[in-house]
């Protein structure tokens, strides 16, 4: 169940409570669901009870109790707990992760595409300036992915301009098409873009490099797994243990494995972009990960849901980027996904004398799903997602 689907489930619970006379409120248009904060639990949390308490004339926890009675019977919901002043913390059935990953792998680059803007016409009239044209092209691709019809043109004399980002201070063409587009799209339209060579640096400081490197790593892992005789299995994610289950000989995080190596290290099929620089710095070291559970070679328990949540949130990000004409939202989301998945990748393949297990198949499925989201997002920005770096 994605955040959008869960939001609809929460709104149905509100509607049921209103229809049953348990609450006297107007059903809101939207229910916000987020990863639980400090003191929370479960997979997702919502503050809908606090939002409705004042119009209902009741304490937030009373409203939460009413809504809990409807949510616990919803499909896909394993349990609902109330914390703090009235936050509803929702746990999903364990098949939720496997269903999400299976859906991403099935839909491929079209994951997150929808008809959310179906029937709408997005008109883009932009000044004759390079950044405005690049932003309009990206907005057009994202809007079409959400079902909108797009009409774009360069403004003539006296035309009203619909989209006017801050112009580039110099011609970004020397960066090459991909880095140039990223330089113009990653900052918010009202921010002045930087078009220097920092977008070409193959180091951790370069967000574009991190995103493309994370994607290439996931594709290298798929090739390495095939060489070892196994492939991704989303069904293995239904077991709550595989992502964090210890391996027979995990070794230190970042130890060399059949996996292509840590961020910045050369891969088995690396070209110039993947080669280490004269000053490798942090890219030559093992990826930094939060302190893991004892014996857990991957993301700690608190971080694994975060990666899944980011993948599940991708459809909402696309809709928001299209609605607000803000491709920078998608670019920043891709950086967040890359930063979440990179520390996880060294745990995917067996190490030493290990045999491939359900844990490895589950981890590979999650890694491939993350790579698919990165590739799909880059394609909507008009940027290549290379299989090899």
C-alpha positions in Angstrom: 0.0 0.0 0.0 1.5 3.3 -1.1 1.2 6.6 0.9 -1.5 7.8 -1.6 -3.5 4.6 -1.1 -3.2 4.8 2.6 -4.3 8.4 2.6 -7.4 7.3 0.8 -8.0 4.6 3.3 -7.7 7.1 6.2 -10.2 9.4 4.4 -12.6 6.4 3.9 -12.4 5.8 7.7 -13.3 9.5 8.3 -16.2 9.2 5.9 -17.5 6.0 7.5 -17.3 7.7 11.0 -19.3 10.7 9.6 -21.9 8.5 7.9 -22.3 6.5 11.2 -22.9 9.7 13.1 -19.7 9.2 15.2 -18.1 12.4 14.0 -19.7 15.6 12.9 -17.1 17.1 10.5 -16.6 17.8 6.9 -14.4 15.1 5.3 -11.1 16.8 4.3 -9.8 16.5 0.8 -6.5 15.0 1.9 -5.0 13.1 4.8 -1.3 13.4 5.3 0.6 10.2 6.1 4.3 10.2 7.0 7.0 7.9 8.5 6.3 7.9 12.3 8.3 10.4 14.3 10.0 10.0 17.7 7.7 8.1 20.0 5.7 6.7 17.1 5.5 3.1 15.9 4.3 1.1 12.9 4.9 1.8 9.2 3.1 5.1 8.8 1.5 7.9 11.0 -1.2 10.5 10.4 -2.3 13.5 12.4 -5.8 13.5 10.9 -7.4 13.2 14.4 -5.6 16.4 15.6 -6.8 18.0 12.4 -10.4 17.1 13.0 -10.5 17.6 16.8 -11.4 21.3 16.7 -14.3 21.1 14.1 -15.5 17.9 15.9 -15.5 19.7 19.3 -13.8 16.7 20.9 -10.3 15.9 22.2 -7.9 14.6 19.6 -7.5 11.2 21.3 -11.3 10.7 21.3 -11.3 11.4 17.5 -8.4 9.0 17.1 -10.2 6.2 18.9 -13.2 6.6 16.6 -11.1 6.5 13.5 -9.0 3.6 14.9 -12.2 1.5 15.0 -12.6 1.8 11.3 -9.0 1.7 10.2 -8.3 -1.7 11.9 -10.7 -3.4 9.6 -9.3 -1.8 6.4 -7.6 -4.1 3.9 -3.9 -4.2 4.2 -3.9 -2.7 7.7 -2.4 -5.0 10.4 -2.8 -2.7 13.4 -3.4 0.8 14.6 -1.9 2.4 17.7 -2.6 5.8 19.2 0.4 7.8 20.5 1.0 11.3 21.9 -1.9 13.7 21.7 -3.7 11.6 19.1 -1.4 10.4 16.3 -2.6 7.3 14.5 0.3 4.9 13.9 -0.6 2.4 11.2 1.1 -1.0 10.7 0.6 -2.7 7.4 0.6 -6.4 6.7 4.1 -7.8 6.0 3.2 -8.3 2.4 3.1 -4.6 1.9 6.9 -4.4 1.2 6.8 -7.3 -1.2 3.8 -5.9 -3.0 5.4 -2.5 -3.4 8.7 -3.9 -4.7 6.8 -6.3 -7.0 4.8 -3.4 -8.4 7.9 -1.2 -9.0 9.7 -4.0 -10.8 6.5 -4.8 -12.8 5.8 -1.3 -13.9 9.4 -0.4 -14.5 10.2 3.2 -15.6 6.4 3.9 -15.6 6.1 3.4 -11.8 4.5 6.5 -10.4 2.7 7.4 -13.7 -1.0 8.0 -13.2 -4.0 9.9 -14.4 -3.9 12.3 -11.4 -4.0 15.2 -13.8 -6.2 13.5 -16.4 -8.3 15.9 -18.3 -6.2 18.9 -17.3 -4.3 21.1 -19.8 -0.9 22.4 -18.6 0.0 25.5 -20.6 3.6 26.6 -20.5 4.6 29.9 -22.1 8.2 30.6 -21.3 10.8 33.2 -22.2 13.4 32.4 -24.8 16.1 31.5 -22.4 17.9 28.1 -21.9 16.9 27.4 -18.3 13.3 28.3 -19.0 13.2 25.9 -22.0 14.8 23.1 -20.0 12.5 23.5 -17.0 9.4 23.6 -19.4 10.5 20.4 -21.1 10.9 18.6 -17.8 7.6 19.9 -16.4 6.0 18.8 -19.6 7.4 15.2 -19.3 6.3 15.0 -15.7 2.9 16.4 -16.3 2.3 14.0 -19.1 3.3 11.1 -16.8 0.3 12.2 -14.6 -2.2 12.3 -17.5 -2.1 16.0 -18.3 -2.1 17.4 -21.8 0.7 19.8 -22.2 0.9 22.9 -24.4 4.3 24.6 -24.4 5.7 27.5 -26.4 8.2 30.2 -26.3 6.7 33.6 -25.5 6.5 36.1 -28.2 6.4 39.9 -27.9 3.6 40.9 -25.4 2.8 37.3 -24.5 2.0 36.4 -20.8 4.7 34.2 -19.4 3.6 31.2 -17.3 7.0 30.0 -16.1 10.0 32.2 -15.5 12.8 30.5 -13.6 15.9 32.6 -12.6 18.1 32.5 -15.7 21.4 30.6 -15.9 24.4 33.0 -15.3 26.2 31.4 -18.2 25.8 28.9 -21.0 25.7 25.4 -19.4 26.4 23.6 -22.7 30.1 23.0 -22.0 28.9 20.6 -19.1 27.3 18.2 -21.6 23.6 17.6 -21.9 23.1 15.5 -18.7 25.1 17.6 -16.3 23.7 20.8 -17.9 20.1 19.7 -17.4 20.8 18.7 -13.8 22.5 22.1 -13.1 19.3 23.9 -14.3 16.7 21.5 -12.8 18.1 20.6 -9.4 17.8 24.1 -7.9 14.2 25.5 -7.3 13.1 27.8 -10.1 13.4 30.8 -7.9 17.1 30.0 -7.0 20.0 31.0 -9.2 21.6 27.9 -10.8 25.3 27.2 -10.7 26.7 26.0 -14.0 30.3 25.3 -13.0 32.4 22.1 -13.2 31.2 20.9 -9.8 28.5 19.0 -11.7 31.2 17.0 -13.5 33.2 16.0 -10.4 32.9 12.3 -9.6 32.8 12.6 -5.9 30.3 12.4 -3.1 29.9 16.2 -3.1 28.2 15.9 -6.5 24.4 15.0 -6.1 24.1 14.0 -9.8 27.1 11.6 -9.5 25.5 10.0 -6.4 22.2 9.4 -8.1 23.7 8.0 -11.3 26.3 5.9 -9.3 23.6 4.5 -7.1 21.6 3.5 -10.2 24.7 1.9 -11.8 25.5 0.0 -8.6 22.0 -1.6 -8.5 22.4 -2.7 -12.1 25.9 -4.1 -11.4 24.5 -6.0 -8.5 21.9 -7.6 -10.7 24.6 -8.7 -13.1 26.8 -10.0 -10.3 23.8 -11.9 -8.8 23.1 -13.6 -12.1 26.8 -14.7 -12.2 26.3 -16.2 -8.8 23.1 -18.0 -9.9 20.3 -16.1 -8.2 18.0 -13.2 -8.9 15.6 -10.9 -7.1 12.6 -12.3 -5.3 10.1 -9.6 -4.0 8.1 -12.4 -2.3 11.0 -12.9 0.1 10.3 -9.4 1.5 7.1 -10.7 3.1 9.4 -12.3 5.7 10.1 -9.4 8.2 13.6 -10.7 8.7 15.5 -10.9 5.4 16.5 -7.3 5.0 18.3 -7.3 8.3 19.0 -11.0 8.9 22.6 -11.5 9.6 24.7 -13.5 7.1 26.9 -16.4 7.9 30.0 -14.2 7.6 29.0 -10.6 7.1 32.4 -9.1 7.7 32.8 -5.4 8.2 30.5 -3.1 6.3 32.3 -2.2 3.1 34.5 -5.3 3.0 35.2 -6.4 -0.5 32.7 -8.7 -2.0 31.5 -9.8 -5.5 29.5 -6.5 -5.4 31.2 -3.7 -7.4 32.6 -2.1 -4.2 32.1 1.1 -2.3 31.1 4.4 -3.6 33.9 5.7 -5.8 35.7 2.4 -6.1 36.3 1.0 -9.6 33.8 -1.7 -10.7 34.3 -4.8 -12.8 33.0 -3.0 -15.8 33.8 0.6 -14.9 34.7 3.2 -17.4 36.4 6.5 -16.9 33.5 7.9 -14.8 33.8 5.1 -12.3 37.5 5.4 -11.9 39.0 6.8 -8.7 40.3 10.3 -8.8 43.7 11.4 -7.7 42.2 12.5 -4.4 39.6 9.8 -3.7 38.6 11.2 -0.3 35.3 9.9 1.1 34.4 8.2 -2.2 37.2 5.8 -1.9 36.1 4.7 1.5 33.3 2.3 2.5 29.9 4.0 2.4 28.9 5.6 5.7 25.9 4.0 7.3 24.1 4.7 10.5 25.0 2.4 13.4 23.4 -0.9 12.5 21.7 -3.5 14.7 24.1 -6.0 16.3 24.9 -8.6 13.6 23.0 -6.7 10.9 25.1 -5.9 7.8 22.6 -3.5 6.2 20.4 -0.6 7.2 19.3 -0.6 10.8 15.7 -1.5 11.6 14.7 2.1 11.8 16.2 2.9 8.4 14.8 0.0 6.3 11.2 1.4 6.4 12.6 4.8 5.4 14.0 3.4 2.1 10.7 1.6 1.4 8.8 4.8 2.3 10.8 6.8 -0.1 10.1 4.3 -2.9 6.4 4.3 -2.0 6.3 8.1 -2.0 7.6 8.4 -5.6 4.1 8.6 -7.1 3.2 11.4 -4.8 6.4 13.3 -5.6 5.6 13.0 -9.4 2.1 14.4 -8.9 3.4 17.3 -6.7 6.2 18.1 -9.2 3.7 18.2 -12.0 1.1 20.2 -10.1 3.5 22.8 -8.8 5.6 22.9 -12.0 8.6 22.1 -9.9 11.0 19.4 -11.4 13.4 20.3 -8.6 11.1 18.3 -6.2 11.8 15.2 -8.3 15.5 15.9 -8.5 15.8 16.3 -4.7 13.8 13.1 -4.2 16.2 11.2 -6.4 19.1 12.4 -4.3 17.3 11.3 -1.1 16.6 7.8 -2.6 20.3 7.5 -3.7 21.6 8.5 -0.3 19.2 6.0 1.4 20.1 3.0 -0.8 23.9 3.4 -1.1 24.7 2.2 2.4 22.4 -0.8 1.9 24.1 -2.1 -1.3 27.1 -3.7 0.2 24.8 -6.2 2.0 23.1 -7.5 -1.1 25.5 -10.2 -2.3 26.8 -13.2 -0.4 30.2 -12.9 1.1 33.0 -15.4 1.4 31.7 -19.0 1.4 28.0 -17.9 1.9 25.4 -19.4 -0.3 22.6 -17.1 -1.8 19.6 -17.2 0.5 16.1 -15.7 0.7 17.7 -12.7 2.5 20.0 -12.0 -0.5 17.1 -12.4 -3.0 15.0 -9.9 -0.9 17.8 -7.4 -0.7 18.5 -7.7 -4.4 14.8 -7.0 -5.1 14.8 -3.9 -3.0 18.0 -2.7 -4.6 16.6 -3.3 -8.1 13.4 -1.4 -7.1 15.5 1.6 -5.9 17.4 1.5 -9.2 14.2 1.5 -11.2 12.9 4.5 -9.3 16.2 6.4 -9.9 16.1 5.5 -13.6 12.5 6.5 -14.1 13.0 9.8 -12.3 16.1 10.6 -14.3 14.3 9.8 -17.6 11.6 12.3 -16.7 14.2 15.0 -16.1 15.7 14.1 -19.6 18.9 12.7 -18.1 20.5 9.4 -19.0 20.7 6.7 -16.3 23.8 4.6 -17.4 24.0 0.9 -16.7 27.8 1.2 -16.2 29.9 3.9 -14.5 
